[in-house]
Amino acid sequence: MFSQMFSLMLDRILIDEAEQVRKRGQALHDQLMVRLAGGASLSQNLPMLHELLKNVIPHDGSSVMVDGVYTSNGIAPSEKQFRSLLPALNSAAISTIISTHTLKDEIPAAKELQDVVGGALFLPISRAPRDFLVLWRKPLSRIVTWAGDPEKAKAAKGERLEPRGSFAAWRSEIEGTSEEWSEPELQIAESLRVTLLEVVLRMTDEVARERTRAQEQQELLISELNHRVRNILNLIRSLVNQSQHDASSIIDFSHIIGGRINALASAHDNITRENWAPAPLSALLKTELQAYLNEKRDRLMLNGEEVLIKPEAYTVLALVVHELVTNSAKYGSLCDSHGKLSIDLDHTTSGDLEIHWREQDGPPVKPPTRRGFGSTIIERSIPYELKGEADVRFKLTGLEAKFLIPAHFIARAEAQSDEYVTEEERKIAAAKAAQLAKLPKSVLLVEDSMIIALDTEESLKRLGVEHVAVASSVDGAMRELNKRRPDFAILDFNLGTESSAPVATALREAGVPFVLATGYGEMENQLDEIGADGLLRKPYGREDISHVLGVSEA
């Protein structure tokens, strides 16, 4: 009866203990799933794991090795020491935890760790590569009482072996071992291993999904880029074909096609500066008109609140404005020093934008006898591509035009001053112009594109520069600097796999003024940091070069 009662009580105790272990394991699982729900790595959450586990599975330190990255917390071996254990750990079973309170005896390479850790609980949490979560216990000094000295195998010479003497209590001190891992702790550790495997697999799946999404997005971007590049190339080819009829000479043709491509480039720069977002109409007008107005801001009257033009309409409007400005500079109010230009912006009741273009006080205007491609752009682009309206009238007193841009291409912006250029901008422009007023006799040109380099070299010589040194790399530019100190330099900042920053530093230290030539709009914010005196936006031509040199084009 006593044995039966004892068995029942012992069975009940074991069942209760198992249930407590199960509850602690489940609570640990729930806490980990909540804490790791954000997708952070185990390495980042090691301090949190240490806090959660220290009351469930007592330990003195912990380590995580995930994807070859080692992280530790508390009492733990260094990365070099831990890596010395990996050969033995990787040879063990994949899905089995490894527990030991005598680490130095189980793994020979761990003998050098016996002063740091005595026992360890290794939880494999992946297949390949082998990743581990490890709980460490520090070594303890223990006194063990034996039933006799285990080293005393026989009596000494002349000594009589007696049972009572040979089995006398014998004590020894054991070093380098830790407290043993209990069975409930091992059960919780196995439950923890399963939980972490679930977390790791979930994170792996999320990484795989992110990689798939990134790949799909990359393929979409490449496809969109191919589409846009083909469209741009086709547009440029069409501009070249159509512009030939407006030119009377090769030089005239070069100016016409160069201006139209530059208008597209400027428009593209404006709308990509804010990640393909609507761009201000005033920026478009400023870009096209600044070369003709210079300091005579009173020749332009821009009235109406600022508006933003969406990207799909901005490039169309850029070509129209470019042709209007070009015609005005050739035949209209901007071809002499007296004419004025008035641009009024207004909105209809339906939200459409009305642009009124009026030229005054210029030479008498006559309707063209021949309809060129530029006139076609002005009169047909907006109706054809934007489904808007265009009305151009050649009055004797000056050209007048009215354009209607549909509302879905317009975004309202904060009202701005009617001033075309602020006083601060004027002062900065005047200071830069004064600084570069003297035409340099020698120029260093750093450009990795041969065609652009040849064109720029020719433009500089046509402007009157006596000597142009051309280099396509940093080393080449440094060699040219050692040969001759230039009066001025034009640097393409991005030279394939390198940048011209070292050249800029050398020029700045030598006191040589220079400008940056780049297609990246954000470089404008780095001019002061680099020490450049200005920016040439690609594509650029002779007129742009003469502007940064502060001279008039010959």
PAZAKE-522818 format. One record per residue (C-alpha): x, y, z. Coordinates in steps of 0.02 Angstrom, whole numbers, plus 50000, padded with zeros to 5 digits. Example, Ala and Ser with C-alpha at 12.3 -4.5 7.8 and 13.67 -1.06 7.14 Angstrom:
! PAZAKE-522818
506154977550390;506844994750357;
! end
This chain:
! PAZAKE-522818
500005000050000;501425011750044;502325008449878;500715011249780;500375027749869;502185033149843;502075028649658;500465038449636;501175053749723;502795052749624;501835050949461;500775066049507;502315076349547;503125071549381;501535075749286;501415092649372;503235096049337;503015091549153;501485102949144;502465117149222;503855114449096;502575114448955;501795130749018;503485139149037;503965133448863;502325139748789;502485156348878;504255157948812;503655153648636;502275166948643;503465180348709;504755176648575;503485176948434;502845193848494;504585201248520;505255194948353;503705199448252;504555214948183;505765204448081;507355209748172;508775197148172;509215185948318;510875194948334;509975211448362;508815203248488;510135193748587;510025205048742;508125202548740;508345183648725;509575183848870;508315192948982;506875181248935;507875165348962;508865169249119;507385165049233;506825149949130;508515142049093;509785149849211;511405154349120;512815166849131;512995171948950;512375168848774;512985169148595;512225168848423;513065163648261;511935167848112;512525168447931;514325168747990;514055183748105;514465181048288;513665190848430;513855187848617;513105194148779;513695191748959;515015178448998;515445170848830;516975166248726;517685177848595;517275175348411;518965167248378;518725155348525;516955150848470;517495147448292;518745134748357;517255124648420;516315124548253;517145109148176;516555098448321;514835106448325;514565104648137;514945086048146;513525083248271;511725079048225;510795093248139;509175092848239;509835088848412;510305100548552;512005097948629;512165100048816;513685097848927;514295103649096;516075097949056;516405107148893;518295104948903;518075086048909;516775085148769;517685096348645;519605096348653;519705113848575;518725120648724;520135117548849;520755135348823;519015141348874;518955132449042;519325148649134;517885157349043;516485144549026;516265127249099;514635121349020;513615125248867;511925121948787;512035122448596;510405124848499;510595122448311;509345133948225;509695130648041;510305117447921;511585125747808;512525135847855;512495129348034;511845143048147;511795141748336;511065149648490;512185145148637;511875147148824;513455147248930;513765143249113;515325148849203;516485136049282;516235131549465;517425124049592;516625108949676;517175097849820;516755079449787;516835066549927;517335049249865;517185032449955;519055030449952;520485037649854;520235032249672;522105034149641;522555022049781;522605005549690;523734995949812;524594997549978;526315004949987;527794993550022;527754987750202;525994994450227;524584982450262;523004984950157;521484985650269;519644987450212;519255001050336;520785011250283;520655009050095;518845014950089;519055029850203;518185045850140;519255055350013;518895072949950;519445080949786;519175098149706;518515098249526;518885113549416;518215119249245;516475111549254;514795120149274;513145116049353;512285102249258;510815105649142;509225098049216;507975087849118;506615101449126;507885114249063;508325102848917;506475100948875;506235119748874;507815121448768;507095109348639;505475119248636;506505135248615;507475127548470;505845123448379;505205141148410;506795149148344;506765137848192;505005144048157;505585162148175;507115159448064;506095150547930;504815164447933;506165177647917;506965167547776;505295167047687;505095185847710;506845188747642;506435177647494;504825187147462;505745203847477;507065197547357;505705192147235;504835208947250;506485218147227;506875207647073;505155210847000;505335229447035;507065229446956;506405220746801;504975233246793;506185247846812;507335240846678;505855238346562;505245256046597;507005262846573;507165253846407;505485260946355;505965278646404;507695277646326;506955271346162;505665285246166;506995298346201;508135291846063;506675291245943;506185308945994;507955315345965;508025306645796;506395315045749;507045331945808;508605329645702;507595324745548;506345338945567;507595352345615;508615350645457;507285360245360;507455375245477;509335377045454;510285385845315;512005379345365;512845365845469;513225378445607;511435384545608;510815366645614;511975362845761;511285377945857;509475373245821;509595354845867;510735358646016;509495371046086;508025359146069;508945344646151;509545356146289;507745361646321;507245343546343;508735340246457;508315355346567;506505349946579;507025332346624;508195339046758;506805349346836;505555334946848;506825322046908;507535333347045;506085327947156;505925309947095;504865312746940;503705324947027;502785340246959;503985354646928;503685373546935;503305382546773;504365397246830;505925386146831;505595381646649;505385399946599;506925405046699;508005391746616;507515397046441;507535415946467;509045419046578;510275418946432;509325433146345;508795443946490;510435444246589;510295459046708;508765466846623;507435458646730;506215472546694;506015466146515;505005451446581;503345453146671;502765436546743;501055438046823;500005425146913;500245412347050;501535398647033;500935382146959;501715364946950;501675355446786;501595336446793;503025326846710;502005320246564;501625338146510;503225346646565;504345341046421;503005345646294;502865363046368;504765364446375;504905362446186;503505375046157;504305388046273;506005385046193;505335388346019;504415404046078;505985410746161;507075406346010;505875415145890;505775430246005;507675431146015;507805430245824;506345440745765;505325446945914;505455457646069;507035449246134;508075452445977;508475470346029;508735479746192;507015487946201;505735474246183;504755467146329;503905450646361;502345448146466;501785430946525;500135429746618;499555413946706;497705411746743;496495397746786;494805394446708;493285389746810;493605371446768;495395372346834;496295372846665;497855383646652;497895398146529;499585404846475;499555421646388;501165426046295;501305444346237;502815452746156;502915471846150;504045485946094;505055474945979;505255476245790;503685474745683;503115456745666;502575448545504;501785431345487;503075418645426;503045414745241;503615396945275;502955385345411;504475377445495;504605363745623;504755376445765;503085384145717;502325366745710;502935363145886;502175379445951;500485377445867;500195358545871;501125350746020;499925355646158;498315351546061;499035335145995;499905328146150;498975336446294;497275338546211;497375357046254;497265372646147;498515384046059;498115400545974;499575410345897;499305427745822;500665437345729;500175455345767;501185469945701;501535475845878;502185458945932;501805440445941;500345435346050;499915417446097;498675408946211;498885391146273;497665380746372;498375366446479;497045354146544;496805353846733;497395335846757;499155341246707;499195355246836;499625355347022;499435371047125;500955377947217;501205391347348;501075408947279;502755416747237;503355434247203;503185441347029;505055444747032;505905434246900;507555433246993;507795437647177;509025450947228;510095437847313;510155427347154;510635442747054;512065446747173;512725428947168;512635428546978;513515445446966;514895439847085;515205423946985;515185433546822;516455446046890;517565431946954;517625423446784;517565439146676;519325437446607;519455424846466;520715411446517;522185408146402;522325389746451;520965377646506;521085360046577;519645349146515;519345332646607;518045322246515;517925303346488;516815304346333;517875307646179;516455315246078;515985327446217;517825331546244;518095335446060;516535346346052;517005355846211;518795358246153;518195365545989;516965377046079;518345383546194;519505387246049;518105395945953;517825406846106;519655412046100;520525400246223;522315398046163;522755381446245;521595366946294;522325351846385;521165336746378;521205321846499;520025307146521;520585301046693;521225307446860;523005301646822;522975310346653;522315326446731;523675326046864;525005324046730;524305339146637;524305349346798;526135345046827;526555350646650;525635367246654;524555376846776;522915381046686;521955397246707;520305387946714;519645370046716;518075360546668;517885344146762;516715329846721;516435324346900;515995306146862;517365297546762;516705279946743;517375270446894;518165285746977;517755303847013;518755319446979;518725324447163;520645322847180;520835334447030;519615346847108;520645346547269;522255349747174;521475364147077;520745371847234;522435371047323;523275378747170;521985392747164;521345387946991;519485391646964;518475377246893;516705371646855;515915354446864;515115346646710;513835333546758;512115326846719;511675325046903;510605339446964;510985336247148;512825341147119;512255359247130;512125357247319;513935351347331;514785365647238;515355374647396;515975358447475;516985353847320;517555371747291;516865373447115;516405390347043;514925384346942;514005370046860;513845364846679;512305353946658;512445340646526;512085341946384;512925358846365;513525368946217;514625383746173;513355396146241;513365387546411;515265387246413;515375405846371;514145409246512;515225400846645;516765409546575;515875426246587;516155430846405;515055433846255;514995420546121;515995425545969;
! end
